Amino acid sequence: MSLREFKILNFINSILVIFLALFFTIDVIGVTPIFVSLTSNTSADYRRRMAINGVLIASLILLLFTLSGASILNILGIKLAAFRIAGGILLLLLSIDMVLAKPMSAIRTETKEEQEEALNKRDISVFPLAIPLLSGPATITMLILFMKQTQGDIVQQLAILLALAANMLICWIVLKFSASISKFLGKTGINVLNRIFGILLTALACQFFIDGISEAFFK
């Protein structure tokens, strides 16, 4: 295998790893029944508009933190090891709720008053769809962590951006056909997928935590 082929394979592997990590964290399958509930008794045009706007806004938020998150950490003097540990804990909390098949994780849920506001307001694209459902703290944390780990490598940073773009495209497709998907999978099917995603995300969270501890105390 030539050096060029090795670099290409490594680039594709990086995209795949980051893509799957983001996919499990965003958990658009778990967001689907919530979106269906919020858009019940509305027109197909309204659902399409909310899906497009929500995904676009979430993409802008995540892109902003992806590009500027590492700089913010440097300004605050937060080391990568500390952020790995914090990110591992945050992802672990999210993954536990996913394994237990709870409706929404406590780290990306709204208060009762916020839920009532979301149900009564016409535009749900910003809240709660974009924030916190599609661009919650766990996703933001993961993107900043991945970006910090690149250490300025443009190729690896490009892999992160491509993985993020692919996830946002999938979010839009899933939300566009959310009613059909939710009906097809049913509550049991969605819970099963959430548990599978949760187990994988738990392992990833533990790895972040272990890497952070190792870097902080044994290097």
N, C-alpha and C positions, 0 to 999 in steps of 0.2 A: 504494500500500500504506500502510495506516494504521500509526501508531506501535505500537499494540497487536498488530497482525498481525506486524510486524517483530520485536517482542520474543518472540512465541510461536515464530516460525520460528527465531530465534536460540537459544531455549531447547531446542527439539527438536534442532537441529544440535549443540548442546553435548552433549546426552545421547548422540547417535549417535557422535560423535567419541570421547568418553570410553568408551562401551560397547565400541566396536571395539578401542580400545587395551587395555582390560582383558581382553577376550576373547582377543586374541592373546597376551597375557602369561600369563594363567592357563593357556591351552592345555589345556582340558579334553579335547579329542580325543586329545592325547598322553598324558594321564593315564589314559584309558580302558583301554588294554591292561594297564597296571600294576595298576589296580583289579581287572580280570578275573583277573589272575594271583594277586593276593593273596587273592581270594575264591573261587578254584577249589575244587571239591569241598565247597562249602558250600551251605546252603539258600537259596532265594529270599528267605525272610524275613530271614535274616542279611544278605544283600547290600543289601536295602532299608533295614535298620536302620543299617548302616554308611554308606550313601550319605546318609541323612537326617542322622545325627549328624555326619558329616564336614563336610557343607555348612554345617550350623548353627554348628559350632565355628569353621570357617574364616570364616564371615560375621561372627561376633563379634570374631574377631581383627582382621580387616580393618577393621571398623567402628571398633574401638578406636583403631587407628593413623590412620584417616581423620579422626576427631574430635580426637585429641590430638597427632598427629604434628607439626603446625605449631607448637604450643606448645612441644613438646620442642626443636624446632630453634631457636626464639627463646631458650629458656633456655640452650641450649648455644652460642648466638651464631653459628649456622651460617646463612650467607646463601643466598638462593635460587639465585644463580649457581653456588655451590659444589655445592649439592644437585642442580642440573640436570646438571652435569658428571659427578658421581658416579653419578646415575641413568642417564645416557646410557651410561657405561662398563658398568654392571651389566646393563642391558638388552641392550647389544651382545654381551656374553658369552653371555647366554641365547639371543639370536637366532642367533648363529653355530652353536651346538649344534643348534638347530632346523633350520637350513638344511642342516647336515651329516647330519641325521636320526639323531643320537645318541639312545640310549634315554632318558637324562635329563641335564639340564644339571648341571654340577659345582656350580653355586651353589644347587641345590635337591635334591641327592642325599644319600643317607645313606652311612655307612661300611658295610663288610662286616658288622661286628658288629650294627649297627642294622638292616640288611636281614634278618639271621637272626632278630633279635628280633621284627621286624614279621611275619615269616612264622609264627613260633611263637606269638605272643600272640593272644588271642581278639578283642580289640577293636583294630581298626586305624583307627578313626575319627579319633582324635587324632593319632597318628603311625603311618604316614607320610601318611595321606590329607589331614587338615586342614593339618598342618605336615609337610613343606614343599611338598606337591604342589599344594594349592589356594591356600595363602596363603604363598607363598615371598617371599624378599627383594625380588625384582623387582616383584612386585605391590604390596607394601607401599610400596616406594619410589615407584612411579608414583602411588599414591593420595595420599601425602603431598605429592608435587610438584604434582599437580592442585589439591589443597586449598590449598596455599601460594599458587598463582597466582591464586586467586579474590580474594585481598586482602579477605576479609570479605564478599564479595557473596553474600547469602543464596540468591539464585536460582541462581547457579552452583554453590554448595555442594549445593543440592537436586538439581541435575542429576547431580552426582557420586554422590550417595547412590542415586538412581534407577538410574543405570547399573550401580552395584555390585549392587543388588538384582536387576536383570534378569540379570546374569551369574551370580549365585548360583542363581537359579531354573533357568537353563539347565544349570548344573553338576549340579543335582539330577536334572533330566530325563535328561541324558546318562548319568549314573552309574546311574540306575534301569534304563535299557535298555542298559547297557554291554555285556553279553554279545552281544546282537543286533547292536549297532553295530559292535563289534570284529569279529564274524564277517562282517558285510556288507562293511566297508571292507577288511579284511585288513591285513596288515603293510604292503604296498605302498601302499595307499590312505591309511593313516595317515601314512606317511612323506611322501607327496606333499603332503598338507594341511599337515603340519608345516613343510615347506620353503616353502610359500606364506606361511604365517603368519610364518615366520622372516624372509623377505625384507621383508615389510611392517614387522615389528618392528625390523629393522635400520635401515630408513629413519627410523622414529620415534626410535630411540636416537641416531642421528646428528643429528637435529634438536634433541633435548634438549642434546646436547653442543655444537652450534653456538650455540644460544641462550645457553647458560651461558658459553661463551667470549666471545661478543659483549657480554653484560652485564657480565662481569668486567673486560674490558680495553678496551672501546670505548664505554662509556657513562659 
